[in-house]
Amino acid sequence: MSARVRKLTELGVLTAVALIIFVIELQIPNPFPIPGIKLGLANIITVYAVYHYRAVEVAALVTVRLLLGAVFSGNFMALIYSAAGAYLCLIGMLVLRRWIDEKHLWMASVFGALLHNTGQMAAALIMLRTPQLLLYYPFLLLSGCLSGAFTGLCAQLITSRLKKKHR
């Protein structure tokens, strides 16, 4: 199998896994009364991919996951908020990977989660023109720190296990 086909297959599998995680997470009721707060478990795959693939490849993975996620959830309006958050997060993590090594990728994940929430908030402010939404922002940032640390630690665990397997 050529290297190109292998990489495309790997990215396809990662996208499918991220989408499956996303669909499963949709079934978990949100225990918080604040819209936009969720674990974001599919981002485990994104964080892993940021450290193992080229930027354009990770952007393609994120784009396909966002589009298919909107189809499977039936919520196309959420696509605007998800995309704003996901792409700001992706850009930030791609920049951060220059300074934060793979052994500390959980830190990049925390920053990514904060950027994701910032992108979502910016999209909501632009779309809804309701400044009162900013009252949610501190809660989103707190939840982003916690969920970003969790997803980052999961991605770091996966990375270290895969390295041991390939030795």
C-alpha positions in Angstrom: 0.0 0.0 0.0 1.4 3.4 -0.9 2.1 6.0 1.8 -0.6 8.3 0.4 -3.3 5.6 0.5 -2.2 4.6 4.0 -2.4 8.2 5.3 -5.8 8.7 3.7 -7.0 5.5 5.3 -5.7 6.5 8.7 -7.4 9.9 8.4 -10.7 8.2 7.3 -10.6 5.9 10.3 -9.8 8.8 12.7 -12.7 10.8 11.2 -15.0 7.9 11.6 -13.9 7.4 15.2 -14.4 11.1 16.0 -17.8 11.0 14.5 -18.8 7.9 16.4 -17.7 9.6 19.6 -19.6 12.7 18.7 -22.8 10.7 18.1 -22.5 8.8 21.3 -21.9 12.0 23.2 -25.1 13.4 21.7 -26.9 10.8 23.7 -25.5 12.0 27.1 -27.8 14.6 28.6 -26.2 17.9 29.5 -26.2 18.3 33.3 -25.6 22.0 33.1 -28.2 24.7 32.4 -25.7 26.6 30.2 -25.9 26.1 26.5 -22.6 25.1 24.8 -21.1 23.2 27.7 -20.1 19.6 26.8 -17.1 17.4 27.1 -16.2 17.5 23.4 -14.9 14.0 23.5 -14.5 13.9 19.7 -11.7 16.5 20.2 -9.5 13.7 21.6 -9.1 12.7 18.0 -8.4 16.2 16.8 -5.8 16.8 19.5 -4.1 13.6 18.5 -4.2 14.5 14.8 -2.7 17.9 15.4 0.5 16.3 16.6 0.6 13.5 14.0 -0.6 15.0 10.7 -0.1 18.0 8.6 -2.3 21.1 9.1 -4.3 20.6 5.9 -5.0 17.0 6.8 -6.2 17.9 10.3 -8.4 20.7 8.8 -9.9 18.1 6.4 -10.6 15.8 9.3 -12.3 18.5 11.3 -14.3 19.8 8.3 -15.7 16.3 7.5 -16.5 15.7 11.1 -18.3 19.0 11.5 -20.4 18.5 8.3 -21.3 14.9 9.1 -21.9 15.8 12.7 -24.5 18.4 11.6 -26.1 15.8 9.4 -26.3 13.1 12.1 -27.4 15.5 14.8 -29.9 17.2 12.5 -28.8 20.5 13.8 -27.5 22.6 11.0 -27.7 25.9 12.9 -25.2 24.5 15.4 -22.8 24.1 12.5 -22.0 27.8 12.5 -21.1 27.8 16.2 -19.2 24.5 16.0 -17.2 25.6 12.9 -16.3 29.0 14.5 -15.1 27.2 17.6 -13.4 24.3 15.9 -11.4 26.3 13.4 -10.2 28.9 16.0 -9.2 26.0 18.2 -7.5 24.2 15.3 -5.5 27.3 14.3 -4.5 27.9 17.9 -3.3 24.3 18.5 -1.4 24.2 15.2 0.5 27.3 16.4 1.0 25.9 19.9 2.4 22.6 18.7 5.6 24.6 17.9 6.2 25.3 21.6 4.3 22.6 23.4 5.8 19.2 22.8 3.8 16.0 22.5 4.6 15.0 26.1 2.5 18.1 27.2 -0.2 18.1 24.5 -2.8 18.2 27.2 -1.8 21.9 27.7 -2.4 22.6 24.0 -5.8 20.9 24.4 -6.7 23.3 27.3 -5.8 26.3 25.2 -7.6 24.8 22.2 -10.8 24.4 24.3 -10.6 28.0 25.5 -10.2 29.1 21.8 -13.1 26.8 20.9 -15.4 28.5 23.4 -14.2 31.9 22.3 -15.0 31.1 18.7 -18.5 29.8 19.7 -19.1 32.9 21.8 -18.0 35.3 19.0 -20.3 33.4 16.5 -23.2 33.7 19.0 -22.6 37.4 19.5 -22.5 38.0 15.8 -25.5 35.9 15.0 -27.8 36.7 17.9 -26.6 40.3 18.6 -27.3 39.7 22.3 -24.5 41.1 24.6 -26.1 39.3 27.6 -24.6 36.1 26.2 -21.3 37.3 27.6 -22.6 36.3 31.1 -22.1 32.7 30.0 -18.6 33.2 28.9 -16.8 32.7 32.3 -18.7 29.4 32.7 -17.8 28.3 29.2 -14.1 29.1 29.9 -14.1 27.2 33.2 -15.8 24.2 31.5 -13.4 24.5 28.6 -10.4 24.3 30.9 -11.8 21.1 32.5 -12.9 19.4 29.3 -9.8 20.5 27.5 -7.6 19.0 30.2 -9.6 15.8 30.1 -9.6 15.4 26.3 -5.9 16.4 26.2 -5.0 13.8 28.8 -6.9 11.1 26.9 -5.1 12.1 23.6 -1.8 12.0 25.5 -2.6 8.5 26.8 -3.5 7.3 23.3 -0.3 8.8 21.9 1.9 7.1 24.5 0.2 3.8 24.1 0.5 3.9 20.3 4.2 4.7 20.6 4.7 1.7 22.8 2.8 -0.5 20.4 4.9 0.6 17.4 8.3 0.0 19.1 
